[in-house]
Amino acid sequence: MDITKLLLDAQHHDYGIRSVAEAELKRLEEHDLPGFLLRLSSELSSDHSPPESRRLAGTILKDSLGSSDGNVHPINDPLVHRWLSLDPSIRSTIKESSLMTALASPVADARRTSSQVITKLEFIGDWPDLLGRLLGNAAQRQGVPPLKQQAALEALEHVFKDRHKYLQPDQVDDVLNFLIVEASRVADDISRDVRLAAIRALRNVLWYEVWRICKDDDEGTRIMAAVLNAAKSEETEFRQATFECLAAIASRDHTKLEPYMETILGLTTQAFKGGVESVALASIEFWSAACEREIRLQYYMRDDDDDNDDDVVALDCGFLGKPLSALAPLLLETLLKQDEDDSLKDLSTCFIYKAGRKPFSVKDLSTSAMECLGLAAKSIGDAIVPPVMRFFGANIIASDWQSRKAATFALGFILEGPSLEKLAPVIDLLLDMMKDPNMQVRETAARKLQRVFELRHSQASSNRIVTNANLPRIMDVLIESTKDVSEVSDKVCGAIYYLALGYDEDAQSKSKSNSSELSPFVEPVIDALLSASEPTPLGLPACASAYEALSEIVRVGSTREFEASLAIRVVMPRILRRLNVVVNHDGVVISSGDSKMNRGLLEFLLCGLVQLIIEKMGSWDIIERSALRDSAQYVLLLLCRVLTSSDCPGARDKAALAIGALAHAIGPDFGEHMPMLLQHFTAKRLSPTYLHVMCDICHVLGDKVAVPWSDQIMDVLYKGMSDDVALIPSIVACFGEIALAIGRNFERYLETVMNMLKEAANNGKYRAHVSEVGKVEYGDPLIEGLFKAYSSILRGIKDPISGFKVIAALMEFSEAVCKEQRRRNTSVVQAGVGALSDLQSIVGSWIEDMIQSQSAAMEVEATN
């Protein structure tokens, strides 16, 4: 069959045609690999074939040479071994054909694809002299078309694109020296395209091994002279490539660029004023790379004592301080160039440190500029604050809301790096902006307040940004702003959440009888959050953030008497009423096509809050817990309704956890509510969380678990073993926990349970219902669950005769696991070792009981 048609059909939009062609290509590869690769090579080199078929031919050829997985070394790659086993003449034909296409084809796409093929051949070790061949072609000037020189340089660019390969240092040096010369040549002495290709190849060589190259000061000087010479060009592509070369150097050793900072800053200013976004982006990438390198250097230089200080102050900003302070206004100006309908993105949460930045992907100018501003703040600390404050002051008084929003937005990017002393005014500035007449400005201010509290607020800090002096104003503004439109109140609730979170350590370090700084504001803020969290036709976003903030306020609160009365009098009844409305689907109006998902989210939030309140109330005195005991029946009914009717697994798990908290709070008296709970305990709604909670309840009740209750629980677990194989690891562990909780009463279930454990261990139904992937995924959790089950059963039952049967089963199972000789997770090993280690103490206690029993019997007999 015509290979060209096959390759085109393999890219056809019609699935039937495409699948037939793919199958035929696969058949050709398996039937005659050498012939197949030769045909692909011929197709790639044919200038008469369509670009689409040539591109796919090159891609298939490249992929057939070795794995695309960078973690697979060529020496361990079966595809590499397959290629090297081919006849040398065939390999040579394909290599020479690919090289000629890379160097001589007039089609740029074919040259690029062929360069990828020869690069792969060099990478797998089958073309050690490729660099020399390419360098020889690139160096030919007399009587050689510029296109051939350009193609050789483009091929060199591809060879150095992979920074993880190993190339001989002397070969790299030869290429580098040649590229420096080519990039330094005057425009009249070299083709424009050849010179550009040389600069781009130089960029990749610098990315590849700049750390070694820049050790030589003379070499570094020659490189910088070549790069800055290229920067004199008025052409966009040359200026962009210049900054990419500088970014490569900065990413490894930015200190080498100190003598050139003034020049580079001038080039950056030209890039911003030139109006070409790609050049401005490349210039920002350089400064970001330099900042990231400085941040990493400071991290390694910081003393151990500073690591434990929450107020991290950047070290001496050194030579970067002055240029970055001058760069800041350029970066900030990009915020003012946003279109009116192009809302500023919340980039302040996007700073994820990555070592070794790569050239830019698609980013807009303001996004990149703000990322760079954030990195500058981390690298030069306090020095970044003055230019940002000047920008804020100049634009916050503007009549147009876009400028005021940009001014407010900028503050969010300097929160990491500068000292708290320098950042102290930021909170008051943002609080002022919460009164702005424009909603978008207020929303931005609330978002930045949230970011301030998240990053820099901690009650445990000796130097704090939230103090007794400014906390009253903060709370007044936040409480009032919860009444704002939903877009603003959503962010305000987020700010309250992080503000409360900052008092977490304080709450845990103080006695519950002591007061927290937050205590005077707890009642009004809870009332405000309850009002903000009322379901409305506008949807759930503000509602969700309000519940999260409310949960955090409840969690970190530390004034026992006040919170007890507040929780009983205000919070719990209102939350329960809302939960009742939601589970009964009465009057809940949510404007969304995903109403079930939104209702599930609301159930999740409400049940989580109920759990927190119950845990709080359960820790109080018996008098205060009596109110919870009185309402337990109603609370349990609502939570059981969520368990059985909710379509949200997360909500069902939260309801189960709340039930567990209720059982712990009430204690053994929870037994009177077991009949209601067991009415809703079915195999259909089991989950690992629900099983864990049921085990906890059994531990709370202990031997007060009546036989009818335990029978029903065990019947549900038996059914779960056959209904849902994914739950088997959790269920077998649950068997052990129940045995531990109810003790000798478990012996009535022992025979059935032991049979089920053996069946699971022998991979019966369990293995029959899962895929190969499932076996790997659930194998270790199942083995861990079995070890825990055997161990807990042995510690729970009291009859030595039954116990020795369990020991025999455990030893048989342990021996089978060891025979598999497969590496296990640490938790599996720990569970196995723990189960076997317990045997000595368990058997010893049995023997001791037996001796005591026999001795007592003999004494009675002797007396008689």
N, C-alpha and C positions, 0 to 999 in steps of 0.2 A: 504494500500500500504506500501511496505517496506520503512521505514524511511531512511535507509542508502542509498538506490537507489535514493530516492527523493532528498536528500541532495547533492549527487554526480551530479545528473542531473541538479540541480539548479546552478551548476558551469560549466556546459557543454559549449563548445565553440559554439555549434549550437544554434542559437537564438530560434528556434522552440521548441527544447527539453527543453531549459532553461526556457522559458516562461511558458510552461505547468507545469513544476515542481514548479516554483514559485507560480503559481496560486493554485496548490494543497496544498502547504504549507500554503498559506493564508487561504484556505478553512478549513483546519484542525484547524488552530488557531481560526477561528471564530466559528466553529462548536462545538469544545470541547477543550477549553483552558487548563483546568487542565490536560487532557490526553495528549495533544500536548506537554506541558512543561515537563511532566514526560518522554515522549518518547525522547525528546531532552536531558534531563538529563541522561537517560539511554545510549543514543548513545555517549555522551561525556565521560562517565565512562567506556565504553567497550573497553578493550585493543585489541579486535578482529576486531574492525571497522577500516577502513582506516583513516589515519591522516586528510585527506581533509574533510571527513564527520564529524569527531569529532570537527574539528576547526569551521566549519560552525554551527554545533549544539550549540557549546558554545557561538558563536557570537550572534545567534538568541536568545538564552536563556538570555544572558546578556542584549541585547537591549529590550527584553520584560519586564525587571524589572523596567525600568525607562528611561526617556529621555536622549539622549546623549548630549543635549544642556546644557552646564554648567551654563547658565543663569536661568534655570528653577529649582527652589527649590523643593526638594522632596515633601514638604507639598502641593505644587500646581500642582504636576505632576499626570495626570490621569492614566498613566501607573503604577505608584507606588500604587495609590488607587486600581487599578485593581488587582495587585499582593497581596496586603494586604487583599483583600476581599476573597481570596481563602481559602479553608479549611486549618486550621493550620497543619494537618497531612501531607497534600500534600506539603506545603511549607517546613516542616521539612524534609521530604524525599529528596526533591531536594537539600536543604542546606547540609545535611549530605553526600549525594552522591557527590556533588561538592567538599566538603572539603576533602573527602577521595581520590578523584581523584587528587586534588592539592597536597596532601601529600604522596600518595603512588604510583601513576602511574609511570612506568618506562619510559614513553614517555615524553620528556621535553616539547614538544609542547602542549600536553594535560594538563600537570601541569600548564603551563603558561595560557592557556585559562581558566582553572578552577579557577585559582587565580583571574582572571579578574571578573569571575562570583561572587565569594564570596566577593571580594572587593566592587562590586556594591551592594550586599546585605547589607554589613556593611554601605555603604554610605547612603542608603535610610532608615536606621534606623531599619532594621529587624534582625540585628545580633549584639546586643550591646556587647556581650562577645566574639566576634570573635578574637580580639587581645589577650585575655587571652588564648583562645584555641590554637592559633598559637604559642604563647610564650611557653605554656606548652609543646607542641610537639617539639619545637626547643630546649628546655632545657633538654629533655630526652637524657641521654648519655649511661646509662647501658642497654645493650641488645637491643638497638635501631639501626637499620641500618643507616649509615651516610646519605644515600639518603633521608631518612625521615626528618632528621634534615635540610639537604640542602633544601628540598622542602618547609619546614615550613619557613625558612629564605627567600626563594624566594617569598613566598606568602606575608610575611611581607614587602618585597621590593615593591610589587605591591600595598599594602594597602596605603603606604606612598607616592606613586607616584603622587597622586592628591593632590596638595598643597592648594586647595581651600576648602577642607572638614574640619569639626571640629571633633577633637578627644579629649577625656578627658585628661587633663595634667598629671594626675597620671598614666594613661595607657601609655602615651608617655614616661614618666620617666622610667617606668618599662622596656619597650622595649629598651630604650637607654642604660640603665645600663647593660642589658644583652648583647647588641651588643658590647659595649665597652669591656666587659670581653672576649667575643668570638674573637673579632678582635685582642686583645692583647695576646692571647694564642700563645705559641711557636709552630712552625711548627710540632714538634715531637708529640705534645699533641692533635692535631686536624687534621681532614681530610682537605686536600688542598681545595676541592670544598666547604666544609662547611665554612671554614674561608673566602674564597672569597665571598660566598653568604652573610656572616655576614657583610663584609666591604661594599658591594653594598647596603645592606639594611640600614647600617649606613649612607651612602651617602644620601639616600632618606629621612631618618629621619632628617638629618641636613638641607636639602633643605626645609623640611616641617616646622620646627620650631626652626631654629638655633638662631633667635633673642632672644628667651626666654631662651634657653639652655645656651647661652654664657654669660648671665648676671651673672652666678655663675662662679667665677674665678677658683675654684677647679674643677668644672665640665669641664670647658674649657681645663684645664691642662690635665685631664684624657682623654678627646677626642683627643687632639693633640698627647698625648703619644701613643694612640692606632693607630692613623692614620700614624704617622711617623714610628711606629714599622712595619706597613705593607709595608711602602716604602722601607724597607731594602731588600725586596724580589727581586730576579733577574727576576721574571716572569713578562711578559708584562702586563697581566691582573691586577695584584696586583698594579703595579706602576701606571697604568692608573686610577684605582679606587681610589688610594691615592690622585691624583690631583683633581679628581672629588669631593672628600670630602672637600679638601681645597677650591675649587671653591665655594662650597655651603656655607662655613663659610665666605669667602671673600665677597660674594654677599650681605650679611646682615651686617657684622661688621668686616671689614678688619683690624681695629686697634687691634683686639685680636691676630693678627698674628705677630705683631711687633717683639716679642722676637724670633720668629722662621724664620725670613726673610733670614738670612744667610744660614740656613739649607735648606730652600726651594729653594733658588737660586742655591745651590749646586746640589740639586735633578734635577732642571731644566737643568743645564749644562749637567748632565749625560743623561737626556732625549734627548737632542739635539745631543749629541755625540754618543748615543746608536744606532742610525739608525732606530729606530722603530717609524714610523710616528704617530701612534695612541697615543703613550705616549707623544710625543712632542706636538701634538695637545692639549691633555688634560692639559699639563703644560701651554701652551699659554692661554687656557681658564681660568685657575686660575688667571694669571696676568691680563687678560682683565677684569675679574670680580672685582679684587681689584682696578683697575684703574677706572672703572665705578662707583664704590662705592665712591672713592675719588672725582671724578668729581661731583657727586651728593652732597657730603658733602660740597665741595667748593661753589657750587651754593647756598646752603642755608646760608652759612656763609658770602657771599659777601655783602658788604655794598650797600645801594641803589645808592650811587654816582657812584660806579663802574659799575652798570648795564647800565648806560647811556654813558659809555666810550667805544668807538669802539676798542681801543687798550687794550683788556682784557688780563691782566697778571695773571697767575695762582698764587694762594696764596702760602705760604710757603709749599714746597713739602713734608716736614716732613720726616718720616722714609722711604717713598717710593722712594725718590730721589736717594739714593745710589744704592739700588738693581735694579731699573729700568734703571739707567745709565749703570750698569754692564750688564743688560739683552739686551740692545739695540744692541750691536755687534752680539749677537747670532741671534736676529731677522733679522738683516740686511744681515747676511751671507746666509739666505735662498734665497735671491734674486739672488745670484751667482750660485745657484744649479738648476736653471731653465734649461730645455732642450733648445737647440738652436731654435727648431721649436715651443716652448711653449712660446708665447708672453706674456709679463707681462700685467696683467689686470689693468684697470684704477680703482683701488679700492679707490682712494682718494675721490670719490664722494659717497662712500657706508656707511659713518658713520651715521647711524640712531640710536639715543640713545634709548635704551630700558631698562626699569627698570626690574631687576630680570632676569639675563641671564639664559637660559636653557642649558643643556648639548649639546655638539656639534652635529650639523647635518653634512652633508658631505661637507668638505672644504679641499682644499689642504693647504700644510704647509705655503707656501709663502703668500697666501691670508690671512690666520689667523695671521701670523706674522706681516703683514703690518697693519692689523686692530688693533692689539695690540700696534704697534708703534704709530699709530695715537692717540689711547687712552692714551698712556703714555705721549705724547706731551701735551695733554689737562690737564693731572693730575699733571705733574711736571714742565711744562712750559720751562723756559730757560735751565734747567738742561739736557734736551734731545738733545740740539743743538750740543754740543761738540762731542759726539760719532758719530753722523750722519755726521758732517763735516769731521771727521777723516776718516770715511768710504768713503765719497765722494772724498777726496783728494787722498786716496790710490788707488781708482779704476778709477778715471777719466783720469789717465795717462796710463791706461792699453792699450795694443796693440789690444786686442780683443774688438769688439764693444759691446758684451754682458755685459762686466764689466762696460763700460762707460754708457751704458743704465741703468744698475742697480743703478749706482751712481746717475744719473740724476733722476731716478724714486723715489729714497728714499727721495729726498727733498720735494716731494709733500705730505708727510705724517706728516710733523712737522709744517704745516702752521697754525694750530689752537692750541693755548696755549702759545707758546713763545712770547715774546715782539717783537714789530716791530724793535726795536733797534738791537736785536739779529738776526732777519730775514733779515735785510737790505742787507747783501751780497748775498742773494739767487737770487735776480733779475739779478745781474751782472753775476753770475755763469751760470744761465740759458741762458742769452743772449749769453754768450761765446759758449755754447753748440749748439746754433742755427747755428754755422759754422762747426759743426762736419761733416766729410765726409760720415758718415753712415746715411741713411734716417731714420732708426728707432730711432736713438739717437736724431736726430733733431725733429722728431715727438713727442717723449717723452718730450723734453725740451719745445716745444710749448704747449703741454697739461698742463705741470706744470706751465708755465707762465699764462695760462688761469685760472688755479686754484688759483694762487697768487692774480690776479686781482679780481677774484670773491669773495675771502674770506677776503682780507686784504686791498683792495684799496678803499678809500673814500676821495673825495676832501674836505668834511666837517670835516675830522679828524684834530685835532691839531698836531698829530704825524703821519706823512704820510710815506708810503713805496714808493709811486710815487711822486717825487718832481720835481721842476724846473730844478734841476741839472741832474737828470737821465732820464727825459722825452724825450729829443731830441734823446738820444741813443736808448731808447725803441722804439720810433716811426720809426727811421731809420731802425732798425733791422726788425721790424714787416712789414713795407712797403716792404722792399726787399724780405722778406720771403714769401710774398703772391705770388711770382713768382715761388716758389718751387713746387715740385711734389704735386699732389692733396692731398695725405695723410697728408703732412705737412701743406700745405696752408689752409686746412680745420681747423686744430687746431689753426693756426695763426689767422684766421678770428674770431674764438671763443675768442681768447685772446683780439683782438681789440674790440669785442663786450663788454666784461666785463670791459675793460679799459675805454671805453666811458661811460658805465653805472655808473662807479664810479664818473663821473663828472655831473651826473644828478642833484643832490642837488645843486651843484654850479651853474648850468645853471638856475635853478628855483629861486635861491636866488639873482642873479644878474639882473640888468636891461638889456634889450635886446640891449641897445646901448653900453654896456660894453663888454670888451673882455674876453674870457675864456682862460685858459692855453692851451687848446686843439686847439684854433683857428688857430695858425700858421701852424698846420699840417692837417687841415681839407681838403684843396684842394688836396694835394698829396695822402692822405689816401683814399679819395673818388675815385680818379683816379685809385689807385691800386685795390680797391675793385670792381670797375666797370670792370676792366680787369680780376680779379679773378673770377667774376661771369658770365663770358661769357659761355653759354652752350657749352659743349664739348662732344665728343664721350665717355669720361670716366664716364659720369653719372652726378648725381646732388648733392652728399654730399657737396663738396667744394662750389658749386654754392649756395646751400641753406644757409650755414653758412656765405658766403660773403654777401648775401642779408640781413641777420639778422644783421650783423655788420654795413652794410651801413644804414639800417633803424635806428639803434641806434645813429650813428653819426649824421644823419639828425635830429633826435628827440632832442638830447641834445645840439645841436649847439646854440650859443647865439650871434653871431656877425651879426646883421641884414643886413647891406649893403653888406657885403661879401657874405653871404649865399644867398641873393636874386639874385645877379648876377650869382653865381655859380649854383644855382638850375635851373635858367632859361636857362643859357648858356650851361650847361653840363649835369646835372643829368636827368632832366625831359625829354628832347628829346631822350636821349639814352634809358631810361626806356620805354618810349612809343613805340619806334621802336621795342624793344624786345617784348613788349606785343603784338604788331601788328603781329609779326612773329609767336608768340605762338598761338594766337587765330585763325590765318589763317592756322596754321599747316604747315608753309613754312620753310623748311630747318632745322627743329629742330631734331637733331640727338641725341637720348638718348639710350644707350646700355643697355636696360633692358626689360625683358618680361612684366613688369608692366608700359608700356609707358604711358598709360592713367593716372595712379596714379602719375607718375613723372611730366607729363605735368600739372596736377592739382596742384601739389605742386609749380611748377614754376609760374602758374597763381596766386596762393595764395600769394606768396612772392612779385610778381610784383605789384599786386593790393594793397597790404598792403603798399608798398613803395610809390606808387602813392598817396594813402590816406594821408600819412605823409607829403609828399611834398606839396600837396594841402593845408593841414592845416597850414603848415608853410607860404606858399605864401598868404593864406587868411588873415593872421595876419599882413601883411605889409601894407604900405601906398597905397592909391588908384592908384598911378602911377605904382607901382610895380605889383599891382593886375591886371592891364590892360592886361599884357601879358598872364595871366591865362584866362582872359575873352576871349581873342582872340583865344586861343586854346581850349576853352571849348567844342565846337562842336565835334572836333576830339577826345578829351579825353572821352567824354560821349559815343561816338560811340563805342570805344574800350571796355569800361566798360560794355555797354549794350550787346556787343557780348559775354563777359564772362558770364553775367547773363543768357543768353539764350542758350549758347552752352556748357558751362563747365560741366564736369561730377563730379566735386569736390564741394560739398556743402560749404566747407570752403572758396574756391575761390569765389563762388557766393556771399557769405556774405561779403567778403572783397571788392568785386566790388560794392556791394550796399552801404557799408560804405564810399567808395571813392566818390560815387555819392552824398551821403549826405554831405560830406565835400565840394564837388564842389558847391552844392547849397548854403551852408552857406557862402562860400568864395565870390560867385557872388552876393548873396542877391536876392532881388525881381526880378532882371533882368534874373534870371534863368527861368522865365516863358517862355521866347522865346524858350527854349530847351524842354519844357514839351511835345510837340507833338512827338518828337523822343523818349523820355523816355517812354511815354505811349504806343508806338508801341511794346515795349518789356516787358510791364507790364502785365503778364498773370497769371492766377491761377495756372498753372502748375509749375511755379518756385517760388511760394511764400515761405517765411520762416519768422520766428519771427523777424530776423534782417532786412530783406527786408521790412517788414511791418512797423517796427519802423522807418526806413529811410524814407519811403513814408510819414509817419505822420510828420516827421521833415520837409520835403520839403513843406508840406501843411502849416506848421507853418511859414516857411520862406516866403512863398508867401502870406499867409493870405487871405484877401478878393480878392486878384488878381487871385485866383484859378477860372478860367472860368468854367461856367456850363458844357460845353462839357467835360472838363477834369475831373471834379468831378463826372459826370455821368459815365465816363469810369472807374474811380477808384472804385466807389461803385459797379458797375457791376462785376468787378473782385473779390471784397470782397464777394459779394453775392454768386458767384460761388464757392469761396474758402470755404465758410461755409458748402457747400454740398459735396465738393470733398475730403476734408482732415479734419477729426475730430480732429486730433492732433493740428491743427492751430486755432481751434475755440476760445480758451482763448485769443490768440493774436489778432484775428480778431475783437472780440467784444470790446476789449480795443481800437483797432484802430478806430472803429466807433466813440467812444467818443473823441479821439484826433482830428479826422477830424471835428467833430462838434465844438470843441473848436477853431479850426483854421479858419473855414470858417463862423462861426457865423450863422446869420439868413438864409444864403443860404442853411444850412443843413435841414431846415424845410421841403423841398421838399422830403427828404428821410425818414422823421421821422416815418411815418406809417409803411413802410416796415421794417425799422430797429427795431422798437419796437416789431413787430411780431416775428422777428428773435431772439431778446433777450429773449422774453417769451418762445419761443420754446426751446432755449438752456437751460433756467432755469428750464423748465419742463421735462428735460431729454428725449426729443423726439428723433430726429435722432441721437443726440450726444450719448445718452446711447445705442441706438440700434446698433451702429457700433463699440463699444469697449468691450473688455473683462472685467472680474471682476477686474483684476489687473489694467486695464486702467482706470476704474472708480475711483479707489483710487488715481492713479497717476495724473489724469487730473481734479479731482473734485475740489480741492482747487484752482488751477490756474484759472479754469473756473469761480468760484464764485468771486474770486478777480477781474478778468477781467470784469465781469458783474457789480460789484460795481463801478469800475472805469469808465465804459462806461456810466452808469446812471449819475454819478456825472459830468463827462465832458459834456455830452449832456445838462444837466441842466444849466451849466455855459456858454454853447455856444449859445443855442437858445435864442431868445428875446421875443417870443410870450408867454405871461403868460397863455393863454388858453391851448396851446400845452404843456407848462411847467407843469401845474398841472396834466395833464394826465401822464406825465413821473414820477412825484412825486408819484402818485397813484401806478404806476407799481413798483417803487422802494420800497415803503412801503410794498407792497404785497410780493415782492421777499425777502425783509429783514425778514419779519415775517416767511416765509417758511424756510429760512435758520436757524433761531432761533429754530424753532420747531424740527429740526433734532437732536438737542442736542448732537452734535458730536464735539469733540475737533478739532479746526481749527488751521492752521498755524498763526503765529503772523501777517504776511503780510496780510492775509485775514481779520483778525479782524481790523487791521489798516485801510484797504480799506473801510470796512463797516462803521466803526466809522467816517472816514473822509467824506464819502458820506452823512451820516445823519447829521453830524455837519455843512455841507455847506448849508443845507436847509434853516436855519434861515436867513443867509445873502442873499441867492439867492431870497427867497420869499420876503424879506424886500425890495430888490432893485426893484423887480417887482411892489410891492404895491406903492413904492415911485414914480416909473415911471407912474403908472396908475393915482395916485393922481395929479401929475404934469400935465398929459395929460388932465384929466377931468377939472382941475382948469383953464388951458389955454382955453379949449373949452367954459367953462362958462363965462370967461372974454370976449371972442370974442362975445358970444351971448348977453351978457349984453351991450356991446358997440353998437351992432347993434340995 
